[in-house]
Amino acid sequence: MICTQCGTQNPDNGTYCVGCGQALQVAPPPQYAPPPQYAAPAVLDEAQDAEANKLMGILAYCGPLALVPFITKKDSPFAQYHAKQGMNLFVLWIGYTVVSFLLRLIKFTKVVNYGFWQDTISYTPWFVSLIIWVLGLGITILAIIGILAAVKGEKKELPLIGKIQIFK
């Protein structure tokens, strides 16, 4: 150990310089720091998590793309919340597709007489088409509400289906 005051060489276990009597300063042992790849992930608070995962929150309301944040962002409560809401909405959309297909099978038949021949026309009644349109509009509005909540960084339940937890 070398004295910083006078430059005298001292024994390694000495506390005072043998030349000038100055107290020797022992350098602290080096601190162990884990390599960067083994460092613990940074824990984000709720606002930082929402800001960092807004895109995943928006993606959650785009039909089957809700699987992307559901699978890839397991460590983000914000992304998982919106992914689960989006998966519920996607299941509702699948149900809507099946119901609208079945409703379109309801046909009215009309016989039209053209004078020298007759023809039959099959058509879906207007009220069935209206029901299908209103249901589709409702699902679209739910998706827009979810996207707006994700953009604002909020965890807002969707109306009607928000309390339903199909995915945990």
Secondary structure, DSSP 8 states (H G I E B T S, - for coil): -B-TTT--B--TT-SB-TTT--B------------GGGS------HHHHHHHTHHHHHHTTSGGGGHHHHHH-TT-HHHHHHHHHHHHHHHHHHHHHHHHHHHHT--EEEEEE-SS-EEEEEE--HHHHHHHHHHHHHHHHHHHHHHHHHHHT-----TTTTT--S--
